[in-house]
Amino acid sequence: MNHPNLPIDANTRFGFFPAPHNLRIRLGRRELSVRRDFRKRFYSVNPLLDCGAGIERGHLEILVLRRWLLVLGKAH
C-alpha cells in the first residue's frame, strides 16, 4: 500500500527519495539554515563569500561559492 502523500515514480519504487531542500539546525535561541541559492543576483557577487542582510529583521545571509546560502537568525 502506498502512502497518499508520496509520489510514485522510478526513484521511490527503488527506495531513493529526493534530498531535502534545506537543512535547519537550532542552537539554543539561534537557527542556522543551509540551502541552495536559486535567486538571480542583480549585482556582482564575490566568488567565495558574500554577506548581506536577510529578508527578515535580525537575519544574516552568507552566500558561499555562489551556490550555498547560509541564513543565521533567531529561532521561532
C-alpha positions in Angstrom: 0.0 0.0 0.0 1.3 3.4 -1.0 1.3 6.5 1.3 -1.0 9.1 -0.2 1.5 12.0 0.1 4.4 10.3 -1.6 4.7 10.5 -5.4 5.1 7.2 -7.3 7.9 7.2 -9.8 11.0 5.1 -10.5 13.1 6.7 -7.7 10.6 6.0 -4.9 9.9 2.4 -6.2 13.6 1.6 -5.6 13.9 3.4 -2.3 15.5 6.7 -3.5 13.8 9.7 -2.1 14.6 13.2 -3.1 17.0 15.1 -0.8 15.6 17.8 1.4 15.9 21.3 0.0 17.4 22.8 3.1 19.0 21.8 6.4 17.9 23.6 9.6 19.9 23.4 12.8 18.7 25.0 16.0 21.4 26.1 18.5 19.6 27.5 21.6 17.7 30.6 20.6 19.5 30.8 17.2 18.9 28.9 14.0 21.2 28.1 11.1 19.6 27.2 7.7 21.7 25.8 4.8 20.1 25.6 1.3 20.9 26.0 -2.4 20.5 29.6 -3.6 18.4 29.9 -6.8 17.9 33.7 -6.7 19.1 35.9 -9.5 21.5 38.4 -8.1 21.5 41.8 -9.9 24.9 42.8 -8.6 28.4 41.4 -8.8 28.8 38.6 -6.3 32.0 37.7 -4.5 33.0 34.2 -5.8 33.9 32.9 -2.3 31.8 34.6 0.4 29.2 37.3 0.1 27.4 38.6 3.2 24.2 40.6 3.4 21.2 41.4 5.5 18.5 38.8 5.4 14.9 39.2 4.4 13.7 39.2 8.0 14.8 41.5 10.7 17.9 40.2 12.6 18.9 37.7 9.9 22.3 37.4 8.2 22.7 35.7 4.8 26.0 34.3 3.7 26.4 33.1 0.1 29.2 30.5 -0.2 30.8 29.7 -3.6 27.8 31.5 -5.3 25.7 28.4 -4.7 25.0 27.7 -0.9 23.1 30.1 1.2 23.6 30.1 5.0 21.0 32.0 6.9 21.6 32.9 10.5 18.8 34.2 12.6 16.5 33.8 15.7 14.7 30.5 16.1 10.9 30.8 16.1 
